[in-house]
Amino acid sequence: MHPSRLVSLCCAGVGVLFVSQTAVGSFQLDLEHGWRLFGGVALVVASLYAAVRYETEPIVTEYGPTTYLLVGVALAWIGTLAARLALGLS
């Protein structure tokens, strides 16, 4: 898999969890939840665009420290958001 596509899909996973964190539980459309929903949707759309355009506009071009850092941070963020969803924290 191209490293740019991997980074894009990891970021899309973070965005999906942001959206699901807003939708699950007591859905309130206040400022905090509205920004989280907006940020999640924007992250998903931008990540999917980057995943499709990875050949012409890559985020990273090779597996290296930058790629591993971006993927590691995204996976840690996914783990944290998934744990918060599982525990019912908002």
BELDA-V744463 format. One record per residue. N is the residue number from 0. RES is the residue in one small letter. PHI is phi in whole degrees, -180 to 180 (999 if undefined). PSI is psi in whole degrees, -180 to 180 (999 if undefined). Layout:
BEGIN
{{N	RES	PHI	PSI} {N	RES	PHI	PSI}}
END
This chain:
BEGIN
{{0	m	999	139} {1	h	-65	137} {2	p	-61	-32} {3	s	-68	-38} {4	r	-67	-39} {5	l	-62	-46} {6	v	-63	-41} {7	s	-63	-44} {8	l	-68	-35} {9	c	-64	-42} {10	c	-67	-35} {11	a	-65	-37} {12	g	-63	-39} {13	v	-63	-44} {14	g	-64	-40} {15	v	-63	-41} {16	l	-69	-33} {17	f	-62	-46} {18	v	-65	-44} {19	s	-69	-32} {20	q	-66	-33} {21	t	-75	-38} {22	a	-77	-30} {23	v	-84	147} {24	g	89	-154} {25	s	-81	107} {26	f	-78	111} {27	q	-124	136} {28	l	-102	64} {29	d	-96	-173} {30	l	-64	-43} {31	e	-64	-49} {32	h	-70	-34} {33	g	-65	-43} {34	w	-67	-38} {35	r	-65	-42} {36	l	-66	-46} {37	f	-61	-46} {38	g	-64	-40} {39	g	-65	-45} {40	v	-66	-43} {41	a	-63	-39} {42	l	-67	-40} {43	v	-65	-46} {44	v	-64	-46} {45	a	-65	-39} {46	s	-69	-41} {47	l	-68	-36} {48	y	-63	-44} {49	a	-68	-33} {50	a	-68	-33} {51	v	-78	-36} {52	r	-99	28} {53	y	-66	-24} {54	e	-80	-38} {55	t	-89	-33} {56	e	-133	72} {57	p	-74	148} {58	i	-76	-49} {59	v	-131	153} {60	t	-107	-17} {61	e	-150	162} {62	y	-74	118} {63	g	-158	-168} {64	p	-59	-38} {65	t	-65	-43} {66	t	-63	-47} {67	y	-65	-36} {68	l	-66	-48} {69	l	-63	-44} {70	v	-67	-42} {71	g	-63	-44} {72	v	-66	-42} {73	a	-64	-42} {74	l	-68	-37} {75	a	-65	-40} {76	w	-66	-40} {77	i	-62	-44} {78	g	-62	-42} {79	t	-65	-46} {80	l	-66	-39} {81	a	-66	-39} {82	a	-66	-40} {83	r	-65	-38} {84	l	-66	-42} {85	a	-66	-35} {86	l	-85	-9} {87	g	82	19} {88	l	-86	149} {89	s	-102	999}}
END
